[in-house]
Amino acid sequence: MGGLLKHGNDNQVKSPDKKVNVNVSSISRKQAGFGEDSAEKIPTFDVNMRVDNHTRNAVLALSKATADKRSASEMVSLMIESYLESLTPQTRDTYDELVSMMETKDKLDYKLKSK
């Protein structure tokens, strides 16, 4: 126990037990993921959608009945994707334009709120 307090000669420099080589290279902030992306990101945030209790119950039951135990949001997304496959090309184009407009509105609203 007495040896624990003996620090030895402080002027003596100890060499490490093992030889370790460290290769260092410099990267930019952008490469590290801190730079700005040229593509604008679409903000994602939670919203409420008003549906009646029967629709809510059906979506929740479907989400729990699947083998993957999906969330209600994931189940709605799957149903939308499935429905979109049945649309005519003209209706699909209209849908895509409307979604694009709504996403643009969300981007603008998000920019205004974050200032």
VENHUDA-V479535 format. One record per helix or strand of 3 or more residues. SS is the DSSP state (~ for helix, > for strand). FROM is the first residue (numbers start at 1). TO is the last residue. If there is no record, write none. Layout:
# VENHUDA-V479535
SS	FROM	TO
SS	FROM	TO
This chain:
# VENHUDA-V479535
~	2	5
~	53	65
~	72	84
~	89	113
